[in-house]
Amino acid sequence: MPPSPTEHEAPHILVVDDHQEIRELLSDYLKKQGYRVTVARDSETGRRALEKATMDLVVLDIMMPGEDGLDFCRHLRATTAVPVIFLTAVTEDTDRVIGLEVGADDYVTKPFNPRELLARIKAVLRRTNSLPPNRATGETGRIAFAGWTLDVDQRELVDPNGVTVPLSTGEFNLLMAFIDHPRVVLSRDQLLDRTQGREAMAYDRSIDNQVSRLRHKIEANPARPALIKTVWGTGYQFVADPERL
């Protein structure tokens, strides 16, 4: 088992929950594991904490008085890249789905075992820390590459002849992952995380199928791809140079 992080390099975790018992439990447990922890009783207190210090991850309760966790997560996604793990009641299926849709990286259902939450924190931090910073020009508007044009807001892809090519949600997310990291070799795990989030499994090879489907839509010759290169033993590389229009 790898040693716990030292105080100098320890990730800083923000726990936002209106239940004092949960805040104290997680604060004590995570500190014993070597992490730095700040607690907040509501979204307003959490916002102030984020203004005072850089956080590496937010553990966020969905059901809170005032601004709930879903709205707070929307704010985080609009203003930061900090990963979010939701705490949610076991019966809140709809909230869990919405939580993932608004940008949460994972969730844990209440009541929960702190060891499970710790494992998910480590997994999310490992994935987010290993993914290179975005190098593309942004996630809204229109982006051009190799004669193609992608309208990010409308999720419409237009080929060099002006014909609209439909994209599934998975294909769009995959293309955005490539556009965000041009000429960077991305592993299958990194691509799975960007396209499927918590549903991705480390042994899942479905990303290869998604890449194949995307190649058939954007490559002149999918058998000899010129835009999405396979890097054997590692993953894939998008070799175009995206430009915002």
C-alpha positions, -999 to 999 in steps of 0.1 A, spaced: 0 0 0 15 34 -10 22 58 19 -3 86 27 6 119 12 28 142 32 14 175 46 33 194 19 17 175 -10 -15 164 6 -46 171 -15 -70 196 1 -105 182 3 -136 204 9 -165 186 26 -199 204 22 -227 189 42 -254 203 65 -250 174 90 -224 182 116 -219 145 124 -209 137 88 -186 168 86 -168 158 117 -166 121 108 -152 128 73 -128 155 86 -113 132 113 -111 102 90 -96 120 60 -71 139 81 -60 105 96 -54 94 60 -30 123 55 -53 147 37 -60 184 44 -97 190 51 -119 220 52 -156 216 61 -186 238 53 -222 235 65 -238 249 33 -231 261 -2 -226 297 9 -199 286 34 -184 263 7 -181 292 -17 -163 313 8 -139 284 15 -131 281 -22 -123 319 -23 -98 315 5 -80 283 -6 -74 261 -36 -92 228 -32 -83 196 -50 -117 179 -46 -151 187 -32 -173 161 -13 -207 176 -17 -241 167 -2 -270 170 -26 -298 178 -1 -290 210 18 -311 240 29 -307 270 7 -287 264 -24 -286 226 -28 -257 205 -40 -269 203 -76 -269 241 -80 -236 244 -62 -221 218 -85 -234 238 -115 -216 268 -101 -184 248 -96 -185 235 -132 -190 270 -146 -161 285 -126 -136 258 -117 -122 224 -128 -123 210 -93 -136 174 -92 -168 168 -73 -181 136 -55 -217 137 -44 -231 123 -12 -267 113 -19 -295 93 -2 -299 58 -15 -334 65 -28 -325 96 -48 -320 79 -81 -330 110 -101 -307 132 -82 -278 109 -88 -284 109 -125 -288 147 -126 -257 150 -105 -236 132 -131 -253 153 -158 -243 186 -142 -207 175 -139 -201 155 -108 -172 130 -111 -187 103 -89 -212 97 -61 -215 78 -28 -248 68 -14 -258 74 23 -252 57 46 -217 51 34 -185 35 45 -157 61 48 -133 36 33 -155 35 1 -155 73 -1 -117 73 4 -113 48 -25 -134 70 -47 -116 101 -37 -83 85 -46 -96 72 -79 -110 106 -89 -78 124 -79 -58 98 -98 -78 103 -130 -80 141 -129 -43 145 -120 -32 122 -148 -52 141 -174 -32 168 -191 -46 204 -190 -69 214 -218 -50 229 -247 -78 237 -271 -95 270 -274 -126 265 -253 -157 244 -248 -183 267 -264 -188 282 -298 -175 267 -331 -143 248 -335 -126 239 -368 -102 211 -375 -90 195 -407 -119 210 -428 -145 199 -402 -165 223 -381 -180 214 -347 -207 236 -331 -202 228 -295 -234 245 -283 -256 227 -308 -234 195 -308 -235 196 -346 -205 183 -367 -203 195 -403 -180 178 -428 -158 197 -453 -187 195 -479 -211 212 -455 -230 180 -446 -241 176 -410 -228 143 -395 -248 131 -364 -229 123 -332 -241 102 -303 -234 116 -268 -205 93 -264 -190 102 -298 -194 139 -290 -177 135 -256 -149 115 -271 -144 141 -299 -143 169 -273 -117 150 -252 -95 149 -283 -101 185 -292 -93 196 -257 -60 177 -259 -46 180 -294 -14 160 -301 -15 146 -266 -15 108 -261 -45 99 -240 -48 65 -224 -80 45 -226 -87 51 -189 -85 89 -194 -108 87 -224 -132 64 -206 -133 89 -177 -141 118 -200 -168 99 -219 -184 77 -193 -173 90 -158 -180 66 -129 -196 40 -152 -162 33 -167 -143 2 -155 -106 -1 -157 -108 -32 -178 -135 -18 -201 -124 -19 -238 -155 -1 -251 -135 30 -258 -119 11 -287 -154 6 -302 -162 43 -297 -130 54 -313 -137 31 -342 -172 45 -347 -159 81 -345 -132 72 -371 -158 60 -395 -175 94 -393 -145 117 -395 -117 98 -413 -114 97 -451 -101 61 -447 -110 46 -413 -86 17 -420 -57 42 -422 -67 70 -398 -51 104 -403 -68 123 -375 -70 98 -346 -38 78 -343 -34 46 -323 -4 47 -300 2 10 -293 3 1 -257 -8 35 -246 -40 49 -262 -48 74 -289 -36 107 -302 -56 134 -320 -32 149 -345 -53 178 -359 -49 214 -347 -83 227 -336 -91 264 -340 -119 284 -325 -140 303 -351 
